Amino acid sequence: MRVTWATDQGSAERGNEDFVAAASGAVVVLDGCGLALGTDLGCAHGTAWYARSLGTRLLARMLDGIGPPGGPSGGPPAGPPVGPPEGAHTPGTRPLVARLAGAIADVAASHRATCDLRMPTTPAATVLALRLRGDVVDYLVLADSTVLLDGVHGVQEITGGDHYAAADPAAAEAAITGTVPVADLHRVILMTDGATRLAARFGAADWAGLAALAVDPGPTGLIERTREIERTDPTAVKWPRGKVHDDATVAVCSFPP
């Protein structure tokens, strides 16, 4: 699997609260829930830290078990992950749900002693995950980020609902998941909502057009086209939106033969 990606902050004042990371056979994209500046999160670390921490832990868990035990050298297999494997939550068997539940539990355990995770404003994030597993691809979508499956049957848009990853591992059960044969796919595109505005808010493209833009001019070019339209409406009157410019991340996953 080949992954190309770009990410861009929406505001220098708050920094980029999106996170993207990839490794052999896996990619994650997260969008930290950016509340109004000055909001008491009950957390000393912040939203960008949460998205980054959850993303790296989820990616590590997704990679656990991929490939032969002990790696190509044939050595002994590694032990179980450090920390609570799945917390108190017992997830179902849908693809990647257990990995996400465990990652949420890991992050909660890492700052529960210093932060008040009971606050409704505790840091949270949307989650997208993709894993190549032999001749199939598993995907997961939690909250209002989007996966585009671009394949032999056209472009399918998958956007999550109102549940975000925060401190409760049970939130993972709200994720949309699926498994698709690699042979049915040209590519899969993972996008935070700041990168879907051309289709979801501005009406400048449909989902198939957005998928095409992610390939040519590519992730960076797609984000710049979004910024161009945003700059024509600097007070968010023509297209009402909470942020004039939002953090935007695009990851394009292709599957060369």
PyMOL commands that set and color helices and strands:
alter all, ss='L'
color gray80, all
select helices_A, chain A and resi 47-63+97-111+169-174+182-184+193-195+197-200+207-215+219-231
alter helices_A, ss='H'
color red, helices_A
select strands_A, chain A and resi 2-8+18-23+26-32+125-133+136-142+146-151+154-159+176-181+185-191+248-254
alter strands_A, ss='S'
color yellow, strands_A
deselect
rebuild
show_as cartoon
